Amino acid sequence: MKKQSSGFDNTKKTLIILMDVLIFHLSFILSFLLRYNWNIPQYNYISYESASPFIILVFIFLNIMFGNYVMYNKQKTDFVYLTIIVQFFMSILIMAMTFFGRWFTFPRTIILISFLVSSILLTIWRLIVFKLYLKVDGTKKVLVVGDEISCKRAVLNINQAKNDRHIVTHVILSNYLENLKENIDQFDIVYCSSKLNEEIRTKIYELVIRNNKQLFLSTSFENLVMINPNIMNIEDESIIEIKGFRISPEEDLVKRIIDFTVALVMLIIVSPIMLITAVLVKVTSKGPVLYKQVRITKGQREFNILKFRTMSATAEKESGPVLASANDARVTPLGKYLRSLRIDELPQLINVLKGDMSLVGPRPERPFFVDQFIAINQYYDLRHNIRAGITGFAQVYGKYASDFNSKLNFDLLYIQKYSLLFDIKILLQTIKILFDKVSSKGVDEEELDNLTDSTFPENIKVIE
């Protein structure tokens, strides 16, 4: 039995990180050489040597948080702008570190030169690694198992991915186990896209594991509840304790303290941007500067969310409540830019100070739609076990106007995986999506609505 390659495992990632650190360090040496005509003054360089351990630790932390070492969902341009973003933050943080560390002989010109040098060298290196990754790990063939609608949705989603890392080659709609056995050598990954009979599901898992294939599962409720379980030992038996969709009171208190502190600091920092935006909104269209709308937060409680107005003042006068969509005709010309840059969300920092919202959490929805969504999906109210957020897991990894079920899965996954470090990662990656046009777009609702009448692409073998 041939064992499948594990791809870029942790050992390879560690080597990549070490090489990143080496290139980053060499970029500083090169910057010193360029700045001082190949004759580095010792009293300047010794400041860098003293600060370098802290600089390198922050460098590794930021790159991990921005996802630079996760490659399956990337394309070449991602590495370019992610490298520049991280190095920009590094420049600011290095200036702060050298000030508080009293390394005053660390030249500010070196920070500027190293930003340019490190951005170029790291980008070249990461593009080489990415090319090797694609060549070594290759494209993975995916076999999708489930009912017709869920399989079509899975195919549509995978086909819209940034790269060709995963390609659906087979779809099995019935007689799952028998058809899976017959085609076991023709794919790398089995994706169970819908709920299956427990007996059949267990046998599929066993078959996949014994044949060293990868297994993908949908984020259905029964799968989500198994995330981050607590393992208990009672006498001679190990028991799995399922975690509810909540965070502990202690975590909630720490999260609230951090939310209040960060929101207050951010309001002070972005106040000039908010003032300019307020003036632009007022002079470019009729209506109030701020837009208030009733939303739902923790405990099903209603509150007024604050935003800079991006639509005409009478946007829903005739249509009534309507969900945001791609290319929404109600959005003003200025509103398009405010939305794409997420500037319209800045007034929500006031909501965070008041305790209505958190910096990170499920995006708050309107009561009109919450009632509809709960009627369709009985688990929807679980997202209200924590405060609503300005940004969230769904906003970073999903699309701007994805359908509510997809967003709900992200929200429940966020609650199950919650940690302070996870919040920091989402906050940092929110910056990334400003440069990613896909994140600002809505899902193609017409394609989703037509799944029932659509057919599978011709290059996919459908087995019934």
Residue, then its C-alpha position, 0 to 999 in steps of 0.5 A: m500500500k502506497k502511503q500518501s505524501s503528507g505535503f509541507d508538514n511541520t518540519k518543512k514549515t519549520l525550515i521555511i521559518l528558519m530560512d525566513v529569519l535568516i533572510f530577514h537578518l541578512s536584509f538588515i546586514l545588507s541595509f547597514l552595508l548600503r547605508y554606510n558604504w560597506n563600513i558598518p559603525q560598531y556603535n550603530y550595529i550593536s543596537y541592532e544586535s541587542a534588539s534582534p532577538f525581540i525583533i525576530l520573535v515579533f517577525i515570526f509571530l506576525n508571519i504566523m498570525f497573517g498566515n504566511y506559512v499556510m499555502y493551500n489557499k494562496q496564490k502568488t499575489d497573496f505572498v506579495y502583499l502579505t509580505i509587504i504588509v508584515q514588513f510595514f508592521m515590522s518597521i513600525l514595531i521596530m521603531a517602538m521596540t528600539f525606543f522603549g528598549r532605549w537602543f537609541t543608536f539604532p538608525r531610523t534610515i536602516i529601518l526604512i532601507s530594511f523594509l524595502v530590502s526585506s520585502i523584495l528578498l522575502t517575496i522572491w524567496r516565498l514565491i520560490v517556496f510556493k512554486l516548489y510547494l505546488k510542484v512537490d505537493g501537486t494538485k489533489k484530486v477530490l471525490v465528493v460524497g453526498d446528496e446531489i445539492s450538497c455535492k453541487r454546492a461543494v463543487l461550486n465552492i472548490n471551483q471558485a478557489k484561488n488556485d488549483r490546489h484541489i480539483v473535484t474529479h468524482v462525485i458519488l450520489s448513491n451506493y457510497l461505500e461500494n462506489l468508493k471501493e471501486n474508485i479508491d485509487q483514482f483520488d487523494i481526498v474524500y469529501c463527505s459533503s452531507k449527513l450520511n447514515e451512521e453505519i455507512r459513514t463509519k465504514i467510509y471513514e475506515l476505508v479512507i483511513r486504511n487506504n491512507k487517503q485524506l478525509f474532508l468533512s462538512t461543517s455540519f452541526e454534528n461535526l462542529v460539536m466534536i471540535n475541541p472536546n475535553i477528554m475525561n478519564i473515569e475509572d478505566e474508561s476515557i470519555i469525550e465531553i462535548k463543548g457547548f457553543r459558549i466561551s467561559p465567563e473568565e474568557d468573556l471578561v478578559k475579552r471585554i477588557i481588551d475590547f474596551t481598551v483597544a476600541l478606546v485607543m483605536l478611536i483616538i487614532v482613527s478620529p481624523i479619518m472618521l472626521i474626514t469621512a463624515v464630511l465626505v458623506k455629508v457633502t456627497s449625498k443627502g441624509p444623515v452621516l451616521y446610519k443607525q439600524v437595529r441588530i441582534t447581539k449576545g442573548q438575542r438583545e437588540f441594539n442600534i449599530l452605528k455605521f457611516r451611511t453608504m446607501s441613499a437615505t431612502a434605500e429600503k423605503e420601497s423594498g423593505p429590509v434586503l440583505a446586502s449583495a454583490n454590486d448592490a445598486r443602492v450603494t452610493p459612489l462614495g459608499k463603494y469605497l468606504r465598504s471596500l476599505r471597511i471605513d464604514e465600520l469605524p463608528q462601531l468602535i463606539n458600540v464596542l465601548k458601550g458593550d453592545m459589540s466585540l472587536v471580533g465575533p459573529r457579524p450582527e444581523r437584523p431581527f427581521f432576518v434573524d427570525q427568518f434564519i432561525a425558522i430555516n436553521q434551528y441552530y442559528d441562535l447559537r451564534h448569539n451566545i457571544r457578543a456580535g463583532i466588528t470583524g469575524f471568522a466569516q469576514v476573514y475566510g468567507k465572502y462579504a455577502s455569503d449565504f447565511n448558512s455558510k456564515l453560520n458555520f464560520d461563526l459556530l466554528y469561531i466559538q468552538k475554537y475561541s482563544l485570545l490568540f485566535d482573536i489576534k489572528i482574525l484582527l490581523q488578517t482583517i487587514k489582509i482582506l482589504f487587499d483581497k477583492v474576493s473578500s469584498k464581493g458577495v457570493d454569486e446568489e444566482e448560482l446558488d439559487n440555480l443549483t437544483d437545475s444545474t448540472f455537474p461540469e463535464n470533467i467530473k465523473v458522476i457516479e449514481 
